[in-house]
């Protein structure tokens, strides 16, 4: 069995090294291409080879220290992208200081440096996104060395990690036996995660064994599965199981709200002529109001009225949202078809964001009568109401993953729900920024009609 875990450990480590090397090569290629793409913007005699000689070591050093090449970056493409972009801009900042503080090369162009940084950032994002979406998901189980140890309990259902039988390994949770502790250490050496499935009376002993094993250890506790705990707390010396998470901390609420106000106000001002033109065209195309209002479910499962440019005939509008829009839907006007196809009909929601009903990024708000197949959304999965712990957003993680359009089946909703719950679990501003940039790729989508 030790040979089995050793092979598992070696395979995972080799896979990680290969992926780290691939990501490093792509990041370096992005930086080089960024400089090459920016040079034609201005004729200069600057030594750009010398720029790269300084820039690349700076970037690589910072990137390794910021965990741009780590298991965390492999598990989350967003984390890897953000770490690489931070490293890139810090490397360029140090390069600027070196060149212009010490006058290394007076002929070096600030314009080219700025443009090359922007181009490199865009390429890093594209390269990392491709690897994160196309390659790593297929290798996820190969990236980390994980085992499930079963002790005198039957395993129900399949599992995605290697299984070890404690009886065959002659393992038992005995804290008074140094030989047994050594054997346990030998089995887990070099692994990333160990999960124990055992009888209730043995859980404490196995937990104590894991605490000294130097790996991420977990115990399967089937009798609390129905509660779906999210963490452990305490009250007056008693342990408690956390089963829900409250809103963001005051600091994070202020940060997210400030970001929403700045972006929504800036976008409304910048796009005012476009919004006015769209309003005029809608009014000329068909009689009725310019804006369509519909009751949606917002933060804390409270109701609010969402704003959209009207894209359907007034007499055919569905205030409850019970009927999903279909391809070639005869309710949609000529202008409505165009603005829906390009997601322009969503722009008035910037006012919802400014007024505090919505956020720029968050779970998309649904109408009360929305159906997944023949069932109301909340009838499909009881976790549906959990997605409203945060304000709904104009865009979200589910949308950038391609989960848009009509919900013809229950699975259509479940996929979106899983993405929404993933987003709500540990909000970060950098994730919002990544989602906003990724949204531009899905503004026009096959499921928007």
Secondary structure, DSSP 8 states (H G I E B T S, - for coil): -HHHHHHHHHHHHHHHHHHHHHHHHHHHHHHHHHHHHHHTTS-----HHHHHHHHHHHHHHHHHHTTSSSHHHHH-HHHHHHHHHHHHHHHHHHHHHHHHHTTS-TT--HHHHHHHHHHHHHHHHHHHHHIIIIIHHHHHHHHS-EEEEEESS---S--SSEEEETTTTT----TT-HHHHHHHHHHHTT-SEEEEEE-GGGHHHHHHHHHTTTSEEEE--GGGGGG---EEEEETTEEEEE----S--HHHHHHHHHHHHHHHHHHHHHTHHHHHHHHHHHHHHSSS-SEEEEEEE-GGG-EEEEEEE--B-GGG--TT--S---TT-TTB-HHHHHHHHTTGGGTTHHHHHHHTS-EEES----BTT-EETTEEHHHH-GGGGGGGGS--EEE-HHHHTT--S---SHHHHHHHHHHHHHHHSS--HHHHHHHHHHHTTSSS-TT--
